Amino acid sequence: MHVPDDTPETCPTCGAAYDSVSVHDAGLMVNLLDNDRYRRVCFEPVADDDGDPLVAFYHHTHAQVGAAD
C-alpha cells in the first residue's frame, strides 16, 4: 500500500470530499460495520507508471457522507 502524492480534490467515484486515499496492489479486506472513523470507502481502478493494475481507496468519514452517528 502507498499514499499517492497527486490526489484529486474530491473522490472520483462519488464526488464527495474524502479524508485520505491509499493505493493497493495486493489482497485486502474492508469492514466498516464497526468503524468509528470511516463510514464509506470508494474503490477506483488505477494503474501504476508501468500500466500494472492497482486499486485506489478513498476513505470517507461519517460527516463527509452525511451519516448520523
N, C-alpha and C positions, 0 to 999 in steps of 0.2 A: 504494500500500500504506500502511496505517496500523496502529498498535497501539491497540486499544481500552482505555479506562480501566476498564471494568466487566467483568472476565473471570471466568468460573466457576472454582471451586476445582479441579475435575477436568475432563478432556476430555468434552464432551457426546456424542462419537461412541463412544468405547471405555471411558470411565470411569476411565482411568489418569491419574496425575499427568503434567504436561507442563512443559517448560522455558520456552516462550514461545508467543505467539499473534500472528498477523498477519491482517489482513483485506484482501482484494484485490478490485478492481473491473475488472481488465483481464487480458489473457492472462498466462500463467505457465507455467513448466516445473519439474518436480520430478525430481531424480535423486539417489537415496540409495545407489546402488551403492558409491560410494567416499567416503561421508560419514563423517568421523571423529567428528563431533559428534552427529548425529541418526540414529536407526535407523528411525523411522517418523514420518510426518506424516499426521494425520487431517484430513479435509475436512468442514466443516459449512456447509450453505447458510444464509445470514442475509440481512437486509435493512437498509438504512440508514433514517434517520428519515423519508425520503420514500417508503419502500417499494421502492426500487430494489434489485435482487438483487446480493448480494455473496457471497464465499466466505471463510470463516474457516479458517485453517490452524493446527492445534495441533501443535507440534513436540515430539516425544518423544526423549529421549536413549536411548542403548543401555541404561543402567541402569534407566531408568523402565519399559522394556518387558521387562526380564529377559533381554536378549540378551547372549550371550557375545561378547567382542571377537574 
